[in-house]
Amino acid sequence: MAEETKEKSSTGNVVSTILKVVLGLALIALGLWAIIGWWSNLVIVFEGCVGLFLVLAGLISIAIAKE
């Protein structure tokens, strides 16, 4: 009886792992499709974030220098 439970749980773990891997691959494929499809919009977002990133980097540098 205990052996049957172990076999079922190991089979369930394998199926669960396979489903997670398939889901992960599907999400990666959708992400790549979105990046390719909306490349120009993505570039605009990156360009918009550069200034904010530099401001935050400067604030962090000042905070570290004060310590």
mmCIF file of the N, C-alpha and C atoms, coordinates in Angstrom:
data_MODEL
# 
_entry.id   MODEL 
# 
loop_
_atom_site.group_PDB 
_atom_site.id 
_atom_site.type_symbol 
_atom_site.label_atom_id 
_atom_site.label_alt_id 
_atom_site.label_comp_id 
_atom_site.label_asym_id 
_atom_site.label_entity_id 
_atom_site.label_seq_id 
_atom_site.pdbx_PDB_ins_code 
_atom_site.Cartn_x 
_atom_site.Cartn_y 
_atom_site.Cartn_z 
_atom_site.occupancy 
_atom_site.B_iso_or_equiv 
_atom_site.pdbx_formal_charge 
_atom_site.auth_seq_id 
_atom_site.auth_comp_id 
_atom_site.auth_asym_id 
_atom_site.auth_atom_id 
_atom_site.pdbx_PDB_model_num 
ATOM 1   N N  . MET A 1 1  ? 0.815  -1.185 0.000   1.00 0.00 ? 1  MET A N  1 
ATOM 2   C CA . MET A 1 1  ? 0.000  0.000  0.000   1.00 0.00 ? 1  MET A CA 1 
ATOM 3   C C  . MET A 1 1  ? 0.870  1.265  0.000   1.00 0.00 ? 1  MET A C  1 
ATOM 4   N N  . ALA A 1 2  ? 1.923  1.267  0.800   1.00 0.00 ? 2  ALA A N  1 
ATOM 5   C CA . ALA A 1 2  ? 2.817  2.422  0.859   1.00 0.00 ? 2  ALA A CA 1 
ATOM 6   C C  . ALA A 1 2  ? 3.561  2.594  -0.457  1.00 0.00 ? 2  ALA A C  1 
ATOM 7   N N  . GLU A 1 3  ? 3.888  1.467  -1.112  1.00 0.00 ? 3  GLU A N  1 
ATOM 8   C CA . GLU A 1 3  ? 4.591  1.548  -2.391  1.00 0.00 ? 3  GLU A CA 1 
ATOM 9   C C  . GLU A 1 3  ? 3.715  2.192  -3.456  1.00 0.00 ? 3  GLU A C  1 
ATOM 10  N N  . GLU A 1 4  ? 2.408  1.883  -3.452  1.00 0.00 ? 4  GLU A N  1 
ATOM 11  C CA . GLU A 1 4  ? 1.501  2.472  -4.426  1.00 0.00 ? 4  GLU A CA 1 
ATOM 12  C C  . GLU A 1 4  ? 1.417  3.992  -4.231  1.00 0.00 ? 4  GLU A C  1 
ATOM 13  N N  . THR A 1 5  ? 1.390  4.435  -2.991  1.00 0.00 ? 5  THR A N  1 
ATOM 14  C CA . THR A 1 5  ? 1.325  5.860  -2.709  1.00 0.00 ? 5  THR A CA 1 
ATOM 15  C C  . THR A 1 5  ? 2.586  6.570  -3.193  1.00 0.00 ? 5  THR A C  1 
ATOM 16  N N  . LYS A 1 6  ? 3.747  5.951  -2.988  1.00 0.00 ? 6  LYS A N  1 
ATOM 17  C CA . LYS A 1 6  ? 4.997  6.550  -3.457  1.00 0.00 ? 6  LYS A CA 1 
ATOM 18  C C  . LYS A 1 6  ? 5.030  6.632  -4.968  1.00 0.00 ? 6  LYS A C  1 
ATOM 19  N N  . GLU A 1 7  ? 4.533  5.586  -5.648  1.00 0.00 ? 7  GLU A N  1 
ATOM 20  C CA . GLU A 1 7  ? 4.521  5.597  -7.114  1.00 0.00 ? 7  GLU A CA 1 
ATOM 21  C C  . GLU A 1 7  ? 3.600  6.685  -7.625  1.00 0.00 ? 7  GLU A C  1 
ATOM 22  N N  . LYS A 1 8  ? 2.428  6.842  -7.020  1.00 0.00 ? 8  LYS A N  1 
ATOM 23  C CA . LYS A 1 8  ? 1.500  7.868  -7.459  1.00 0.00 ? 8  LYS A CA 1 
ATOM 24  C C  . LYS A 1 8  ? 2.069  9.262  -7.212  1.00 0.00 ? 8  LYS A C  1 
ATOM 25  N N  . SER A 1 9  ? 2.699  9.459  -6.074  1.00 0.00 ? 9  SER A N  1 
ATOM 26  C CA . SER A 1 9  ? 3.231  10.785 -5.781  1.00 0.00 ? 9  SER A CA 1 
ATOM 27  C C  . SER A 1 9  ? 4.415  11.117 -6.692  1.00 0.00 ? 9  SER A C  1 
ATOM 28  N N  . SER A 1 10 ? 5.253  10.136 -7.010  1.00 0.00 ? 10 SER A N  1 
ATOM 29  C CA . SER A 1 10 ? 6.371  10.422 -7.902  1.00 0.00 ? 10 SER A CA 1 
ATOM 30  C C  . SER A 1 10 ? 5.882  10.678 -9.320  1.00 0.00 ? 10 SER A C  1 
ATOM 31  N N  . THR A 1 11 ? 4.844  9.964  -9.740  1.00 0.00 ? 11 THR A N  1 
ATOM 32  C CA . THR A 1 11 ? 4.258  10.204 -11.060 1.00 0.00 ? 11 THR A CA 1 
ATOM 33  C C  . THR A 1 11 ? 3.619  11.583 -11.096 1.00 0.00 ? 11 THR A C  1 
ATOM 34  N N  . GLY A 1 12 ? 2.951  11.961 -10.022 1.00 0.00 ? 12 GLY A N  1 
ATOM 35  C CA . GLY A 1 12 ? 2.352  13.294 -9.943  1.00 0.00 ? 12 GLY A CA 1 
ATOM 36  C C  . GLY A 1 12 ? 3.407  14.379 -9.973  1.00 0.00 ? 12 GLY A C  1 
ATOM 37  N N  . ASN A 1 13 ? 4.542  14.137 -9.328  1.00 0.00 ? 13 ASN A N  1 
ATOM 38  C CA . ASN A 1 13 ? 5.623  15.122 -9.346  1.00 0.00 ? 13 ASN A CA 1 
ATOM 39  C C  . ASN A 1 13 ? 6.197  15.292 -10.739 1.00 0.00 ? 13 ASN A C  1 
ATOM 40  N N  . VAL A 1 14 ? 6.318  14.190 -11.471 1.00 0.00 ? 14 VAL A N  1 
ATOM 41  C CA . VAL A 1 14 ? 6.854  14.256 -12.833 1.00 0.00 ? 14 VAL A CA 1 
ATOM 42  C C  . VAL A 1 14 ? 5.898  15.028 -13.729 1.00 0.00 ? 14 VAL A C  1 
ATOM 43  N N  . VAL A 1 15 ? 4.609  14.721 -13.633 1.00 0.00 ? 15 VAL A N  1 
ATOM 44  C CA . VAL A 1 15 ? 3.615  15.418 -14.453 1.00 0.00 ? 15 VAL A CA 1 
ATOM 45  C C  . VAL A 1 15 ? 3.585  16.899 -14.099 1.00 0.00 ? 15 VAL A C  1 
ATOM 46  N N  . SER A 1 16 ? 3.658  17.204 -12.816 1.00 0.00 ? 16 SER A N  1 
ATOM 47  C CA . SER A 1 16 ? 3.660  18.587 -12.368 1.00 0.00 ? 16 SER A CA 1 
ATOM 48  C C  . SER A 1 16 ? 4.886  19.327 -12.906 1.00 0.00 ? 16 SER A C  1 
ATOM 49  N N  . THR A 1 17 ? 6.030  18.683 -12.861 1.00 0.00 ? 17 THR A N  1 
ATOM 50  C CA . THR A 1 17 ? 7.256  19.295 -13.363 1.00 0.00 ? 17 THR A CA 1 
ATOM 51  C C  . THR A 1 17 ? 7.170  19.535 -14.862 1.00 0.00 ? 17 THR A C  1 
ATOM 52  N N  . ILE A 1 18 ? 6.648  18.576 -15.596 1.00 0.00 ? 18 ILE A N  1 
ATOM 53  C CA . ILE A 1 18 ? 6.511  18.718 -17.050 1.00 0.00 ? 18 ILE A CA 1 
ATOM 54  C C  . ILE A 1 18 ? 5.568  19.872 -17.378 1.00 0.00 ? 18 ILE A C  1 
ATOM 55  N N  . LEU A 1 19 ? 4.457  19.980 -16.655 1.00 0.00 ? 19 LEU A N  1 
ATOM 56  C CA . LEU A 1 19 ? 3.512  21.075 -16.899 1.00 0.00 ? 19 LEU A CA 1 
ATOM 57  C C  . LEU A 1 19 ? 4.156  22.429 -16.601 1.00 0.00 ? 19 LEU A C  1 
ATOM 58  N N  . LYS A 1 20 ? 4.946  22.503 -15.549 1.00 0.00 ? 20 LYS A N  1 
ATOM 59  C CA . LYS A 1 20 ? 5.622  23.755 -15.220 1.00 0.00 ? 20 LYS A CA 1 
ATOM 60  C C  . LYS A 1 20 ? 6.629  24.143 -16.292 1.00 0.00 ? 20 LYS A C  1 
ATOM 61  N N  . VAL A 1 21 ? 7.358  23.169 -16.813 1.00 0.00 ? 21 VAL A N  1 
ATOM 62  C CA . VAL A 1 21 ? 8.343  23.443 -17.863 1.00 0.00 ? 21 VAL A CA 1 
ATOM 63  C C  . VAL A 1 21 ? 7.636  23.900 -19.141 1.00 0.00 ? 21 VAL A C  1 
ATOM 64  N N  . VAL A 1 22 ? 6.539  23.240 -19.498 1.00 0.00 ? 22 VAL A N  1 
ATOM 65  C CA . VAL A 1 22 ? 5.784  23.622 -20.697 1.00 0.00 ? 22 VAL A CA 1 
ATOM 66  C C  . VAL A 1 22 ? 5.219  25.025 -20.531 1.00 0.00 ? 22 VAL A C  1 
ATOM 67  N N  . LEU A 1 23 ? 4.674  25.317 -19.355 1.00 0.00 ? 23 LEU A N  1 
ATOM 68  C CA . LEU A 1 23 ? 4.151  26.658 -19.102 1.00 0.00 ? 23 LEU A CA 1 
ATOM 69  C C  . LEU A 1 23 ? 5.261  27.699 -19.182 1.00 0.00 ? 23 LEU A C  1 
ATOM 70  N N  . GLY A 1 24 ? 6.427  27.393 -18.607 1.00 0.00 ? 24 GLY A N  1 
ATOM 71  C CA . GLY A 1 24 ? 7.557  28.306 -18.674 1.00 0.00 ? 24 GLY A CA 1 
ATOM 72  C C  . GLY A 1 24 ? 7.996  28.578 -20.099 1.00 0.00 ? 24 GLY A C  1 
ATOM 73  N N  . LEU A 1 25 ? 8.079  27.530 -20.907 1.00 0.00 ? 25 LEU A N  1 
ATOM 74  C CA . LEU A 1 25 ? 8.460  27.704 -22.312 1.00 0.00 ? 25 LEU A CA 1 
ATOM 75  C C  . LEU A 1 25 ? 7.433  28.522 -23.078 1.00 0.00 ? 25 LEU A C  1 
ATOM 76  N N  . ALA A 1 26 ? 6.152  28.291 -22.790 1.00 0.00 ? 26 ALA A N  1 
ATOM 77  C CA . ALA A 1 26 ? 5.093  29.058 -23.455 1.00 0.00 ? 26 ALA A CA 1 
ATOM 78  C C  . ALA A 1 26 ? 5.193  30.532 -23.078 1.00 0.00 ? 26 ALA A C  1 
ATOM 79  N N  . LEU A 1 27 ? 5.453  30.818 -21.803 1.00 0.00 ? 27 LEU A N  1 
ATOM 80  C CA . LEU A 1 27 ? 5.582  32.212 -21.376 1.00 0.00 ? 27 LEU A CA 1 
ATOM 81  C C  . LEU A 1 27 ? 6.813  32.877 -21.987 1.00 0.00 ? 27 LEU A C  1 
ATOM 82  N N  . ILE A 1 28 ? 7.901  32.147 -22.114 1.00 0.00 ? 28 ILE A N  1 
ATOM 83  C CA . ILE A 1 28 ? 9.097  32.688 -22.773 1.00 0.00 ? 28 ILE A CA 1 
ATOM 84  C C  . ILE A 1 28 ? 8.797  33.008 -24.231 1.00 0.00 ? 28 ILE A C  1 
ATOM 85  N N  . ALA A 1 29 ? 8.107  32.107 -24.906 1.00 0.00 ? 29 ALA A N  1 
ATOM 86  C CA . ALA A 1 29 ? 7.756  32.336 -26.312 1.00 0.00 ? 29 ALA A CA 1 
ATOM 87  C C  . ALA A 1 29 ? 6.852  33.556 -26.459 1.00 0.00 ? 29 ALA A C  1 
ATOM 88  N N  . LEU A 1 30 ? 5.862  33.699 -25.576 1.00 0.00 ? 30 LEU A N  1 
ATOM 89  C CA . LEU A 1 30 ? 4.982  34.868 -25.640 1.00 0.00 ? 30 LEU A CA 1 
ATOM 90  C C  . LEU A 1 30 ? 5.754  36.154 -25.339 1.00 0.00 ? 30 LEU A C  1 
ATOM 91  N N  . GLY A 1 31 ? 6.687  36.088 -24.400 1.00 0.00 ? 31 GLY A N  1 
ATOM 92  C CA . GLY A 1 31 ? 7.504  37.259 -24.090 1.00 0.00 ? 31 GLY A CA 1 
ATOM 93  C C  . GLY A 1 31 ? 8.362  37.693 -25.261 1.00 0.00 ? 31 GLY A C  1 
ATOM 94  N N  . LEU A 1 32 ? 8.982  36.722 -25.912 1.00 0.00 ? 32 LEU A N  1 
ATOM 95  C CA . LEU A 1 32 ? 9.803  37.047 -27.093 1.00 0.00 ? 32 LEU A CA 1 
ATOM 96  C C  . LEU A 1 32 ? 8.952  37.618 -28.209 1.00 0.00 ? 32 LEU A C  1 
ATOM 97  N N  . TRP A 1 33 ? 7.756  37.047 -28.401 1.00 0.00 ? 33 TRP A N  1 
ATOM 98  C CA . TRP A 1 33 ? 6.837  37.551 -29.418 1.00 0.00 ? 33 TRP A CA 1 
ATOM 99  C C  . TRP A 1 33 ? 6.443  38.995 -29.106 1.00 0.00 ? 33 TRP A C  1 
ATOM 100 N N  . ALA A 1 34 ? 6.193  39.299 -27.826 1.00 0.00 ? 34 ALA A N  1 
ATOM 101 C CA . ALA A 1 34 ? 5.810  40.656 -27.439 1.00 0.00 ? 34 ALA A CA 1 
ATOM 102 C C  . ALA A 1 34 ? 6.962  41.628 -27.652 1.00 0.00 ? 34 ALA A C  1 
ATOM 103 N N  . ILE A 1 35 ? 8.184  41.200 -27.331 1.00 0.00 ? 35 ILE A N  1 
ATOM 104 C CA . ILE A 1 35 ? 9.346  42.068 -27.527 1.00 0.00 ? 35 ILE A CA 1 
ATOM 105 C C  . ILE A 1 35 ? 9.534  42.382 -29.007 1.00 0.00 ? 35 ILE A C  1 
ATOM 106 N N  . ILE A 1 36 ? 9.430  41.368 -29.838 1.00 0.00 ? 36 ILE A N  1 
ATOM 107 C CA . ILE A 1 36 ? 9.600  41.580 -31.280 1.00 0.00 ? 36 ILE A CA 1 
ATOM 108 C C  . ILE A 1 36 ? 8.462  42.419 -31.842 1.00 0.00 ? 36 ILE A C  1 
ATOM 109 N N  . GLY A 1 37 ? 7.248  42.138 -31.413 1.00 0.00 ? 37 GLY A N  1 
ATOM 110 C CA . GLY A 1 37 ? 6.076  42.844 -31.940 1.00 0.00 ? 37 GLY A CA 1 
ATOM 111 C C  . GLY A 1 37 ? 6.016  44.301 -31.541 1.00 0.00 ? 37 GLY A C  1 
ATOM 112 N N  . TRP A 1 38 ? 6.441  44.611 -30.315 1.00 0.00 ? 38 TRP A N  1 
ATOM 113 C CA . TRP A 1 38 ? 6.343  45.971 -29.818 1.00 0.00 ? 38 TRP A CA 1 
ATOM 114 C C  . TRP A 1 38 ? 7.717  46.583 -29.571 1.00 0.00 ? 38 TRP A C  1 
ATOM 115 N N  . TRP A 1 39 ? 8.661  46.305 -30.441 1.00 0.00 ? 39 TRP A N  1 
ATOM 116 C CA . TRP A 1 39 ? 10.031 46.759 -30.253 1.00 0.00 ? 39 TRP A CA 1 
ATOM 117 C C  . TRP A 1 39 ? 10.127 48.273 -30.155 1.00 0.00 ? 39 TRP A C  1 
ATOM 118 N N  . SER A 1 40 ? 9.444  48.994 -31.047 1.00 0.00 ? 40 SER A N  1 
ATOM 119 C CA . SER A 1 40 ? 9.551  50.453 -31.044 1.00 0.00 ? 40 SER A CA 1 
ATOM 120 C C  . SER A 1 40 ? 9.011  51.037 -29.742 1.00 0.00 ? 40 SER A C  1 
ATOM 121 N N  . ASN A 1 41 ? 7.928  50.487 -29.223 1.00 0.00 ? 41 ASN A N  1 
ATOM 122 C CA . ASN A 1 41 ? 7.391  50.960 -27.947 1.00 0.00 ? 41 ASN A CA 1 
ATOM 123 C C  . ASN A 1 41 ? 8.344  50.639 -26.800 1.00 0.00 ? 41 ASN A C  1 
ATOM 124 N N  . LEU A 1 42 ? 8.994  49.504 -26.871 1.00 0.00 ? 42 LEU A N  1 
ATOM 125 C CA . LEU A 1 42 ? 9.944  49.108 -25.837 1.00 0.00 ? 42 LEU A CA 1 
ATOM 126 C C  . LEU A 1 42 ? 11.141 50.057 -25.810 1.00 0.00 ? 42 LEU A C  1 
ATOM 127 N N  . VAL A 1 43 ? 11.594 50.461 -26.972 1.00 0.00 ? 43 VAL A N  1 
ATOM 128 C CA . VAL A 1 43 ? 12.712 51.408 -27.050 1.00 0.00 ? 43 VAL A CA 1 
ATOM 129 C C  . VAL A 1 43 ? 12.310 52.739 -26.425 1.00 0.00 ? 43 VAL A C  1 
ATOM 130 N N  . ILE A 1 44 ? 11.085 53.181 -26.670 1.00 0.00 ? 44 ILE A N  1 
ATOM 131 C CA . ILE A 1 44 ? 10.599 54.438 -26.096 1.00 0.00 ? 44 ILE A CA 1 
ATOM 132 C C  . ILE A 1 44 ? 10.576 54.349 -24.567 1.00 0.00 ? 44 ILE A C  1 
ATOM 133 N N  . VAL A 1 45 ? 10.130 53.218 -24.033 1.00 0.00 ? 45 VAL A N  1 
ATOM 134 C CA . VAL A 1 45 ? 10.097 53.034 -22.580 1.00 0.00 ? 45 VAL A CA 1 
ATOM 135 C C  . VAL A 1 45 ? 11.506 53.078 -22.015 1.00 0.00 ? 45 VAL A C  1 
ATOM 136 N N  . PHE A 1 46 ? 12.446 52.393 -22.652 1.00 0.00 ? 46 PHE A N  1 
ATOM 137 C CA . PHE A 1 46 ? 13.833 52.416 -22.184 1.00 0.00 ? 46 PHE A CA 1 
ATOM 138 C C  . PHE A 1 46 ? 14.398 53.831 -22.210 1.00 0.00 ? 46 PHE A C  1 
ATOM 139 N N  . GLU A 1 47 ? 14.138 54.562 -23.279 1.00 0.00 ? 47 GLU A N  1 
ATOM 140 C CA . GLU A 1 47 ? 14.636 55.927 -23.374 1.00 0.00 ? 47 GLU A CA 1 
ATOM 141 C C  . GLU A 1 47 ? 14.036 56.802 -22.280 1.00 0.00 ? 47 GLU A C  1 
ATOM 142 N N  . GLY A 1 48 ? 12.780 56.573 -21.954 1.00 0.00 ? 48 GLY A N  1 
ATOM 143 C CA . GLY A 1 48 ? 12.136 57.335 -20.901 1.00 0.00 ? 48 GLY A CA 1 
ATOM 144 C C  . GLY A 1 48 ? 12.671 56.997 -19.520 1.00 0.00 ? 48 GLY A C  1 
ATOM 145 N N  . CYS A 1 49 ? 13.146 55.800 -19.339 1.00 0.00 ? 49 CYS A N  1 
ATOM 146 C CA . CYS A 1 49 ? 13.638 55.369 -18.031 1.00 0.00 ? 49 CYS A CA 1 
ATOM 147 C C  . CYS A 1 49 ? 15.085 55.759 -17.774 1.00 0.00 ? 49 CYS A C  1 
ATOM 148 N N  . VAL A 1 50 ? 15.815 56.135 -18.790 1.00 0.00 ? 50 VAL A N  1 
ATOM 149 C CA . VAL A 1 50 ? 17.235 56.455 -18.620 1.00 0.00 ? 50 VAL A CA 1 
ATOM 150 C C  . VAL A 1 50 ? 17.406 57.623 -17.655 1.00 0.00 ? 50 VAL A C  1 
ATOM 151 N N  . GLY A 1 51 ? 16.631 58.661 -17.819 1.00 0.00 ? 51 GLY A N  1 
ATOM 152 C CA . GLY A 1 51 ? 16.746 59.824 -16.944 1.00 0.00 ? 51 GLY A CA 1 
ATOM 153 C C  . GLY A 1 51 ? 16.421 59.480 -15.501 1.00 0.00 ? 51 GLY A C  1 
ATOM 154 N N  . LEU A 1 52 ? 15.345 58.735 -15.271 1.00 0.00 ? 52 LEU A N  1 
ATOM 155 C CA . LEU A 1 52 ? 14.984 58.328 -13.919 1.00 0.00 ? 52 LEU A CA 1 
ATOM 156 C C  . LEU A 1 52 ? 16.074 57.457 -13.297 1.00 0.00 ? 52 LEU A C  1 
ATOM 157 N N  . PHE A 1 53 ? 16.650 56.596 -14.089 1.00 0.00 ? 53 PHE A N  1 
ATOM 158 C CA . PHE A 1 53 ? 17.721 55.733 -13.595 1.00 0.00 ? 53 PHE A CA 1 
ATOM 159 C C  . PHE A 1 53 ? 18.919 56.558 -13.162 1.00 0.00 ? 53 PHE A C  1 
ATOM 160 N N  . LEU A 1 54 ? 19.279 57.546 -13.965 1.00 0.00 ? 54 LEU A N  1 
ATOM 161 C CA . LEU A 1 54 ? 20.427 58.393 -13.628 1.00 0.00 ? 54 LEU A CA 1 
ATOM 162 C C  . LEU A 1 54 ? 20.163 59.212 -12.362 1.00 0.00 ? 54 LEU A C  1 
ATOM 163 N N  . VAL A 1 55 ? 18.942 59.717 -12.204 1.00 0.00 ? 55 VAL A N  1 
ATOM 164 C CA . VAL A 1 55 ? 18.597 60.462 -10.996 1.00 0.00 ? 55 VAL A CA 1 
ATOM 165 C C  . VAL A 1 55 ? 18.702 59.559 -9.777  1.00 0.00 ? 55 VAL A C  1 
ATOM 166 N N  . LEU A 1 56 ? 18.148 58.363 -9.854  1.00 0.00 ? 56 LEU A N  1 
ATOM 167 C CA . LEU A 1 56 ? 18.219 57.429 -8.728  1.00 0.00 ? 56 LEU A CA 1 
ATOM 168 C C  . LEU A 1 56 ? 19.651 57.022 -8.427  1.00 0.00 ? 56 LEU A C  1 
ATOM 169 N N  . ALA A 1 57 ? 20.452 56.799 -9.455  1.00 0.00 ? 57 ALA A N  1 
ATOM 170 C CA . ALA A 1 57 ? 21.856 56.449 -9.245  1.00 0.00 ? 57 ALA A CA 1 
ATOM 171 C C  . ALA A 1 57 ? 22.584 57.595 -8.551  1.00 0.00 ? 57 ALA A C  1 
ATOM 172 N N  . GLY A 1 58 ? 22.288 58.823 -8.927  1.00 0.00 ? 58 GLY A N  1 
ATOM 173 C CA . GLY A 1 58 ? 22.893 59.977 -8.271  1.00 0.00 ? 58 GLY A CA 1 
ATOM 174 C C  . GLY A 1 58 ? 22.472 60.082 -6.815  1.00 0.00 ? 58 GLY A C  1 
ATOM 175 N N  . LEU A 1 59 ? 21.186 59.866 -6.525  1.00 0.00 ? 59 LEU A N  1 
ATOM 176 C CA . LEU A 1 59 ? 20.709 59.913 -5.143  1.00 0.00 ? 59 LEU A CA 1 
ATOM 177 C C  . LEU A 1 59 ? 21.357 58.833 -4.285  1.00 0.00 ? 59 LEU A C  1 
ATOM 178 N N  . ILE A 1 60 ? 21.509 57.655 -4.840  1.00 0.00 ? 60 ILE A N  1 
ATOM 179 C CA . ILE A 1 60 ? 22.156 56.566 -4.110  1.00 0.00 ? 60 ILE A CA 1 
ATOM 180 C C  . ILE A 1 60 ? 23.625 56.902 -3.862  1.00 0.00 ? 60 ILE A C  1 
ATOM 181 N N  . SER A 1 61 ? 24.289 57.472 -4.850  1.00 0.00 ? 61 SER A N  1 
ATOM 182 C CA . SER A 1 61 ? 25.688 57.870 -4.685  1.00 0.00 ? 61 SER A CA 1 
ATOM 183 C C  . SER A 1 61 ? 25.852 58.907 -3.579  1.00 0.00 ? 61 SER A C  1 
ATOM 184 N N  . ILE A 1 62 ? 24.946 59.885 -3.532  1.00 0.00 ? 62 ILE A N  1 
ATOM 185 C CA . ILE A 1 62 ? 24.990 60.907 -2.492  1.00 0.00 ? 62 ILE A CA 1 
ATOM 186 C C  . ILE A 1 62 ? 24.722 60.285 -1.125  1.00 0.00 ? 62 ILE A C  1 
ATOM 187 N N  . ALA A 1 63 ? 23.762 59.375 -1.063  1.00 0.00 ? 63 ALA A N  1 
ATOM 188 C CA . ALA A 1 63 ? 23.433 58.730 0.213   1.00 0.00 ? 63 ALA A CA 1 
ATOM 189 C C  . ALA A 1 63 ? 24.621 57.906 0.721   1.00 0.00 ? 63 ALA A C  1 
ATOM 190 N N  . ILE A 1 64 ? 25.315 57.243 -0.188  1.00 0.00 ? 64 ILE A N  1 
ATOM 191 C CA . ILE A 1 64 ? 26.479 56.458 0.210   1.00 0.00 ? 64 ILE A CA 1 
ATOM 192 C C  . ILE A 1 64 ? 27.617 57.390 0.648   1.00 0.00 ? 64 ILE A C  1 
ATOM 193 N N  . ALA A 1 65 ? 27.782 58.507 -0.036  1.00 0.00 ? 65 ALA A N  1 
ATOM 194 C CA . ALA A 1 65 ? 28.863 59.438 0.283   1.00 0.00 ? 65 ALA A CA 1 
ATOM 195 C C  . ALA A 1 65 ? 28.662 60.075 1.656   1.00 0.00 ? 65 ALA A C  1 
ATOM 196 N N  . LYS A 1 66 ? 27.406 60.293 2.073   1.00 0.00 ? 66 LYS A N  1 
ATOM 197 C CA . LYS A 1 66 ? 27.127 60.906 3.366   1.00 0.00 ? 66 LYS A CA 1 
ATOM 198 C C  . LYS A 1 66 ? 27.469 59.976 4.523   1.00 0.00 ? 66 LYS A C  1 
ATOM 199 N N  . GLU A 1 67 ? 27.478 58.693 4.285   1.00 0.00 ? 67 GLU A N  1 
ATOM 200 C CA . GLU A 1 67 ? 27.781 57.741 5.349   1.00 0.00 ? 67 GLU A CA 1 
ATOM 201 C C  . GLU A 1 67 ? 29.220 57.676 5.539   1.00 0.00 ? 67 GLU A C  1 
# 
